[in-house]
Amino acid sequence: MEKHIYLSLVPEALIASQLTPDEFGAYYACGTQRKARGQAMFIEIDPAFRSREFRIEEGLNRCIPHEKGEPKSSIYISVYRIAERIPVSALGSLYLVTNDGRTAELPKRVVPSDTLAGGLHLYQELSPTRPLVASTLPPLEFYKYMTASPENLFSIPALYFVDLRLGALAEDPEFGGCEDLPYENVDHLRQCLVEIRATKAETKIVDRNHSIVFPYRLVDTGFYFGSGKDMAFYQMPTKAEMLNKYYNWWRSSQV
């Protein structure tokens, strides 16, 4: 049987499996009697990828069918600080999985030039840090600020994050409507957005330990995964594209 390497983001783990991406998504989201169901996100890693940081070959060697011939669902290779140690060149497609195990594939794309300057933004960091961050910076500038800005006393070697929708709040954080944005504590979010717009600050943390499980309909442009100077982009399809190509997934993701 063919073997795969998956980088799970919820929770973060490097996993060897004999399941295809669709099968793995159903298994990982719905699980077995030993695991509660829940939303999942994972990236397929180049099967040729090897690193001294991970015991990948050993994990693949242990990934063998069960006695009755069923494929091996998962062999955990690592569960700590994984994304920052995998080069962007080894990343394949990103898979978004609903609570009931339906999977949508987002292919890796070249990162587009920033065209979102001027408004406000909301980013959910996925790895290696996880706060919910309001920003005056468009996605690429935000990434550069977090990883390579001389203005910061800190820098991180890599950053995976998702660009979330703000709707009318992006231009009018004080009075803009937000009825279709199910964020917790919207008043606090408004306050953060108003403050960074007034002070022209690059970023402000909205929630220091925010859950990285969120409704997929909140994703705006997509997902940005970077390490050093290299970045990958996973564009979120439009609603029309979802209805045509991923209809069952889209219906499940609205629940």
N, C-alpha and C positions, 0 to 999 in steps of 0.2 A: 504494500500500500504506500501511496505517496505521503511524505511527511512534510509538515508545515511548521513555521516558526511564527508565533503571534506575540505582539506586544500589546497587552491589555492596558488600558488606561483607567478602568474602573473595576477593581483596584489595579494599581500598577504592578505588572508581572510579566515576565518573559516565559512563554509556554511553548512546548513542543506538542504537536497533535497530529493525528492521522485523519482528522476531520477536515472537510472542505470549509471555506469561510462561512457559507450558509449554514452548514451543519454545526460548526463551532459556535456561531452566533446563537443558534437555537439552544445548544447545550449550555453555553455560558450564561445566557440570560434566564433560561427556564430551569436549568440545572437538573438535579436528581432529587431524591427524597432527602438528601443530606444538605441541600443548598436552596435557600429561598430565591425566588425569582426576582429579577431586577434589570434595569436598563444597563447596557454594556456598550463600550467603544473599544475597538482594537484595530491594530495595523498589522498587515501581513509583512513580515520581514523577508528580505532576499534569502532564499534557502542556502545560498553559497556564503552568507555572512558568517564569519568567525572572528572571535576576539579573545584575547587573553583575559579580558574582564569577565567572561562568562564560560561556563562548562557546557557549551552548546553541543559539541560532538557526543559527549557522554549522555546528555539529555536525549538526543536523537536516537542513540543506541538503545536507550531504555524504552523508547516509544515503539512498542511492538504490540501486535494484536492480542486480545484476550484468548483464553484457551478455546472458546467456542468460535473464534474467528472475528468477533466484533472489533472494530478499530479502537485504538487507544485514544481516549478523549483528551487527556492532558497529562503532561509531565512538566512540573514547574522547574524552571532552570534558575530563575532569580526573582526576588520579590522586593528589591531595594535599589533605589537610585538607578533606574534602568535607562529611561529615555535619554538622559543627558550623556550616556555612554555609547549610544548607537548613532553612527553617522547618518546624516540625512540621505546619503546615497543608497543606504540599505533599506530605506523605508519604501514600502509598496502602497497599495490602496488602503484607505481608511474605511472601516465598516461601522456603521451606526446601527445598533440593535435595539429594538423596542422591548418592552416588558414581556411580550408574548413571543419573543424570539424571531421576529421578522427582521431581515438584514437589508440595508441599502449600502451599496458600494460607492465611495467617492474616490475617483482616481487621483493620483498625485499630479499636480500641475506646477508649472513655473509660476512663481509668485508675481502677481501683477504690480505695476507701479501704483503708488498711493494716489487715489483720486478722491479721497474722502476728507481732505483737509478743510478746516473751517468749522465743522460741527463738533459735537461732543461724542465720546465713545465709551462703551462699556465692555471690558474684557474679563473673561473668566480664565485665569491661569490654571493649567491642568498639571504641569510638571516642569521643574522640580518643586515649585511653590504653587500655592493654590488659592490665593485671595481673589476676591472680586474687586476689580479696579476700575474706577472712572478715570478718563484721560482726555486731554485736549489733543493728543497725538493720534494720527491715523496709524493703521496696523504696523507698517514697516518702521516708521519712526518710533513707535512704542517699543518694538523689538530691539532696535538699536539703543534706545535709551536704557532699557533694562539690562542689556548684555555688554555694551561697549561705550557708554557715555562717560567722558571724563568728568562730568558734573556730579556723578554719583560716587559716594564713598564705597558703594558696593557694586558688584557686577556678578551675574550668574553665567555659567558656561553655556547654558542652553535654555530654551523656553518653548514650551508647547502652550498655546492659548487659543481661545475661540472668541471671535468677534460677535457680540450679542446685540440684538436689536434694542434701540431706544425709542424708535418712532418719533413722535413729535417732541419728546424730551431732548432730542439731540440738538434742536434749534431753540426750543423754549422750555428749559427745564423747570421754570417756576410755575408756568400755567399750562403747559402742553398736556394734552390728553394722554392717558396711559391705560385705558380700560382693558385693552387686549394684551397687556404686559403683566403676567402674573408674578411680579417680583414681590418678595416679602419686604415689608417696611418701606413702601414707596416714598413716604415723606422723608426718610433718611436719605434715600437715593437722590431725590430732588435736591436736598440740602447740599449733598456732596457735589452734584453737577453745577449748582449755582455758585458754589464756592470756587471751584477750579476755573469756571468761566470768568469770575470776577478777578481772581488773582493771577490768572494765566499760568497756573501751576501745571506741570506736565502730567502728574498723576495724583490720585487720592484713593486710598483704600476704603472701599465701601463695607467690606466684610472680610476680616482677616482669616477666617477659617470656613469659607463658604463651601457648600456641597458642590461637587463637580457633576452631579446628576441634575439635569435641567431639561425642560421640554425642548425637543429639537426645533419646534417652530419658533423658538427665540433666537436661533442662529441667524445672523445677518449675512455678511459676505462669506464666512466660512471659517476654516481652521488653519492656523499658522503654526508650523512646527520648525523650529530653528536650532541649529547648533553651530556656534562660531559664526562664520560668514555665510554658511549654507542654510537655505530655507526651503521648505516644501509648503505648498498651498493646496488645500482641499476645499474646493468651491461648493458652497451649499446650493443645490438646485433650486430653481424657482418653484413656486407652488404649482404652476402649470406643468412644469417638467415632472414634478413629483406625481401629479395626478395621472400623467401619461405613462411614465416609466416605472414608478414605484407606488402604484395606487394602493395596494394592500398594506404596504409599509406605512404610507402616509396616513391611512385611516387608523392603523394601530397606534401610530405616534401621537394622535390627537386625544387618545383616551387618558 
